[in-house]
Amino acid sequence: MARVLVTGGAGFIASHVADALIAKGHTVAIVDNLVTGFKENVNPKAIFYEADIRDAGRMAEIFDEFKPEYVDHHAAQMDVRKSTVDPVFDAQCNILGSLNLILNARKHKINKFIYVSTGGAVYGDVKPDVLPLGEEYPVNPICQYGISKHTVEHYLFLERYLYNQQYTVLRYPNVYGPRQNPKGEAGVTAIFVGQMLRGEQPKIFGDGSKTRDYVFIADVVKANVLAIESDFNGILNIGSGKGTSDQEIFDACAAATGFKGKPVYESVRPGEVPHICLDGTKAKNVLGWAPTVSLADGIAKVFEYNRQRLRA
């Protein structure tokens, strides 16, 4: 078993990844500044460092102390809207923070670096007739978040080229599931379900036709575990290959919760692409990965999780 440093491990996705790694017998340390993460998400069997990846000195101390063999890097500024109004902050978190980890990974000669990128934002505004997108499709992000996440992919390629650093980039779709913040800025299924349970009227930005690729958290966790165990180097789309519209998500959440109301339609927000879905064929070929949880089953799990939290 290995020593794995998981950044952002108090957040929605990475906390599930940390749980899975611990369940497999790995020793896990979590780095999270708790700005968007929650201490309750941290597995009690993990070593926890409350720290910010932008703090170069603290990252060096953590690497010296924990001596990771693998890094699974999820920590990020992930709000597209915030990146458009504060691109400097976005770059500080996503580029400079990541560089702190990459440089320490080189110093400590780790076995592999797993980097979480975004399939939803790196490709930019694409025509629906070219979907689903493979990894070789041209990258032209239309928001600062997409730019900053893609930049780190280049740094990792260079680390491989110059120093033989093993790495896998996982370009995520829209990930959803338990622990997603129903009052957050991302995660429309959790937001819709939370609003419906509270009797509020959900908002759809646009006319409801915008499409995204939705993959349940358990399937995304599986991709991380397989990436750590694999000798593959490069970029993988973690996608279902299917686009689902905002209106379809609203309808599915309403069916799960019994909500009878209608959404409010508001203006499309800057930086958001109209349509995206990802071809996961390469991940299937090199990792043996494929999504298994249906949208209906996944939303049912989101509903049950949020219903239990409201009762607590």
C-alpha positions in Angstrom: 0.0 0.0 0.0 1.1 3.6 -0.7 1.2 7.0 0.9 -1.2 9.3 -1.0 -1.6 13.1 -0.5 -5.1 14.2 -1.5 -5.6 17.9 -1.9 -9.0 19.4 -1.5 -9.9 16.3 0.5 -12.5 18.1 2.7 -14.5 18.9 -0.5 -17.2 17.0 -2.3 -15.3 14.9 -4.8 -11.9 14.5 -3.1 -13.3 13.4 0.2 -15.0 10.5 -1.5 -11.7 9.7 -3.3 -9.8 9.8 0.1 -12.4 7.4 1.6 -11.9 5.0 -1.3 -8.1 5.0 -1.0 -8.3 4.5 2.8 -10.7 1.6 2.2 -8.1 0.0 -0.1 -5.5 0.2 2.7 -3.6 3.3 1.6 -2.2 5.8 4.0 -3.9 9.1 3.2 -3.1 12.7 4.1 -5.5 15.5 3.2 -4.7 19.1 2.5 -7.6 21.6 2.5 -8.0 25.2 3.6 -11.7 24.6 4.5 -12.8 27.6 2.5 -15.2 25.5 0.5 -14.6 22.2 2.1 -16.0 20.9 5.4 -14.2 19.3 8.2 -17.0 16.8 8.6 -16.1 15.4 5.2 -12.6 14.4 6.3 -12.1 10.7 6.9 -11.1 10.2 10.6 -8.4 7.7 9.4 -6.7 10.4 7.3 -4.0 12.7 8.4 -5.4 16.2 8.0 -3.5 19.4 7.3 -5.5 22.6 7.3 -3.4 24.5 4.8 -3.6 26.4 1.5 -1.8 25.1 -1.6 -0.8 28.7 -2.4 1.4 28.6 0.7 4.7 27.3 -0.7 6.5 27.0 2.6 3.7 25.1 4.2 3.4 22.7 1.2 7.2 22.0 1.5 6.7 21.2 5.2 3.8 18.9 4.5 5.8 17.0 1.8 8.8 16.7 4.1 6.6 15.4 6.9 4.2 13.1 5.1 6.6 11.9 2.3 3.9 11.0 -0.2 4.4 8.5 -2.9 1.4 9.7 -4.9 -0.4 13.1 -5.2 -4.1 13.2 -6.1 -4.7 16.9 -6.7 -8.3 18.2 -6.5 -7.8 21.5 -4.6 -8.9 24.4 -6.9 -10.8 27.6 -7.4 -13.6 26.0 -9.4 -16.2 28.7 -9.8 -16.4 29.8 -13.5 -18.1 33.1 -12.5 -15.5 34.0 -9.9 -12.7 33.3 -12.4 -14.2 35.8 -14.8 -14.4 38.6 -12.2 -11.1 37.8 -10.4 -8.8 36.0 -12.8 -5.7 36.8 -10.7 -7.1 34.9 -7.7 -8.1 32.1 -10.0 -4.6 31.9 -11.4 -3.0 32.1 -7.9 -5.0 29.1 -6.8 -5.1 26.9 -9.9 -1.7 27.6 -11.4 0.6 28.8 -8.7 -0.9 26.5 -6.1 -0.5 23.6 -8.4 3.1 24.5 -9.2 3.9 24.4 -5.4 2.7 20.7 -5.5 4.4 19.8 -8.8 7.8 21.2 -7.6 7.5 19.3 -4.3 6.5 16.2 -6.1 9.7 16.4 -8.2 11.8 17.0 -5.2 10.4 14.0 -3.4 10.5 11.8 -6.5 6.9 10.7 -6.1 5.6 7.7 -8.1 2.7 9.5 -9.8 0.8 12.8 -9.9 -3.0 12.6 -10.5 -4.3 16.0 -11.6 -8.0 16.9 -11.9 -8.8 19.1 -14.8 -12.1 20.1 -16.3 -13.7 18.7 -19.4 -16.5 21.1 -19.1 -14.4 24.3 -19.5 -11.2 23.5 -21.3 -12.7 22.8 -24.8 -14.7 26.1 -25.0 -17.7 26.8 -27.2 -18.0 23.8 -29.5 -20.7 22.9 -32.0 -23.2 20.2 -30.9 -22.5 18.1 -34.0 -18.9 17.4 -32.8 -20.0 15.9 -29.5 -18.9 13.9 -27.6 -15.4 15.3 -27.5 -12.2 13.2 -27.4 -9.0 14.2 -25.7 -7.5 15.3 -29.0 -10.1 17.9 -29.8 -8.7 21.5 -29.8 -8.6 23.3 -26.5 -10.0 26.9 -26.6 -11.5 27.8 -23.2 -13.8 30.8 -23.0 -13.3 31.4 -19.2 -10.3 32.0 -17.0 -11.1 28.9 -15.0 -10.6 26.7 -18.1 -7.4 28.5 -19.0 -5.9 28.0 -15.6 -6.8 24.3 -15.3 -5.5 23.7 -18.8 -2.2 25.5 -18.1 -1.3 23.0 -15.4 -1.8 20.1 -17.9 1.1 21.7 -19.8 3.3 21.9 -16.8 2.7 18.2 -16.1 3.6 17.3 -19.7 6.8 19.2 -19.2 7.6 17.4 -15.9 7.2 14.1 -17.8 9.3 15.3 -20.7 12.2 16.7 -18.6 12.1 14.7 -15.4 10.1 11.5 -16.3 7.4 12.4 -13.8 4.5 9.9 -14.1 1.1 11.6 -14.3 -2.5 11.3 -15.3 -4.8 14.2 -16.0 -8.5 13.4 -15.5 -10.8 15.9 -17.3 -14.0 15.8 -15.3 -17.5 16.2 -16.5 -20.3 17.6 -14.2 -19.8 15.4 -11.1 -22.8 15.0 -8.8 -23.7 13.0 -5.7 -23.9 13.1 -1.9 -21.8 15.7 0.0 -22.2 18.2 -2.9 -23.2 21.6 -1.3 -26.8 22.4 -2.2 -26.2 26.1 -1.5 -23.0 26.2 -3.5 -22.0 27.8 -6.8 -21.6 24.5 -8.6 -23.5 21.2 -8.7 -26.9 21.9 -10.2 -28.4 18.6 -9.1 -27.6 19.3 -5.4 -28.7 22.9 -5.8 -32.1 22.0 -7.4 -32.8 19.2 -4.9 -31.9 21.4 -2.0 -34.1 24.2 -3.2 -37.0 21.9 -3.9 -36.8 20.3 -0.5 -36.8 23.8 1.0 -39.8 24.8 -1.1 -37.8 27.4 -3.1 -38.1 28.0 -6.8 -35.0 26.9 -8.7 -33.3 29.1 -11.3 -32.3 27.9 -14.7 -29.7 30.2 -16.4 -30.8 30.3 -20.0 -33.8 28.6 -21.6 -33.1 25.2 -20.2 -31.4 23.8 -23.4 -27.8 24.1 -22.2 -26.4 20.5 -21.9 -23.7 19.0 -19.7 -22.2 15.5 -19.2 -23.2 14.1 -15.7 -21.3 11.4 -14.0 -22.0 10.1 -10.5 -19.4 10.5 -7.8 -18.8 6.8 -7.3 -17.8 6.4 -10.9 -15.5 9.4 -10.7 -13.9 7.9 -7.6 -13.3 4.7 -9.5 -11.4 6.6 -12.2 -9.1 8.1 -9.6 -8.3 4.8 -8.0 -7.6 3.2 -11.4 -5.4 6.1 -12.5 -3.2 5.7 -9.4 -2.9 2.0 -10.1 -2.3 2.5 -13.8 1.0 3.2 -15.6 -0.8 5.4 -18.2 0.7 8.9 -18.7 -1.4 11.6 -20.3 -5.0 13.0 -20.4 -8.2 11.2 -20.0 -11.8 12.4 -20.4 -14.0 11.0 -17.6 -17.3 11.3 -19.4 -20.5 9.4 -20.2 -20.6 10.6 -23.8 -24.2 11.9 -23.3 -25.4 15.5 -22.9 -28.3 16.2 -20.5 -30.1 19.6 -20.6 -30.7 21.8 -17.6 -34.4 21.3 -18.2 -34.0 17.5 -18.1 -32.0 17.8 -14.8 -34.8 20.0 -13.4 -37.4 17.5 -14.4 -35.5 14.5 -13.0 -34.9 16.4 -9.7 -38.6 17.3 -9.5 -39.6 13.7 -10.1 -37.3 12.5 -7.3 -38.5 15.1 -4.8 -42.1 15.4 -5.8 -41.7 19.1 -6.5 -44.6 20.6 -8.4 -43.4 24.1 -9.1 -41.7 25.6 -12.2 -38.2 27.0 -12.6 -37.3 30.7 -13.0 -35.4 31.3 -16.3 -32.7 33.9 -16.0 -29.9 35.2 -18.3 -27.0 32.9 -19.2 -23.9 33.6 -17.1 -20.6 34.8 -18.7 -18.1 32.1 -19.5 -20.5 29.1 -19.6 -20.4 27.0 -22.7 -23.8 26.0 -24.2 -23.1 22.3 -24.8 -20.5 19.8 -23.7 -20.1 16.1 -23.3 -17.0 13.9 -23.2 -16.0 10.7 -24.9 -14.8 8.3 -22.3 -13.6 5.7 -24.8 -9.9 6.3 -24.0 -10.5 5.9 -20.3 -12.2 2.6 -21.0 -9.4 1.4 -23.2 -6.5 2.3 -20.8 -8.1 2.1 -17.4 -11.0 -0.2 -17.9 -13.2 2.6 -16.7 -16.8 3.3 -17.6 -19.7 5.0 -15.8 -22.2 2.6 -14.3 -24.7 4.7 -12.3 -27.7 6.0 -14.2 -28.8 9.6 -13.8 -32.1 8.6 -12.2 -30.4 6.4 -9.7 -27.8 9.1 -9.0 -30.3 11.8 -8.4 -32.3 9.5 -6.1 -29.1 9.2 -4.0 -28.7 13.0 -4.0 -32.3 13.4 -2.9 -32.0 10.8 0.0 -28.7 12.4 1.2 -30.2 15.9 1.3 -33.4 14.7 2.8 -31.6 13.1 5.7 -29.5 16.2 6.2 -32.6 18.4 6.5 -34.0 16.0 9.1 -30.8 16.0 11.2 
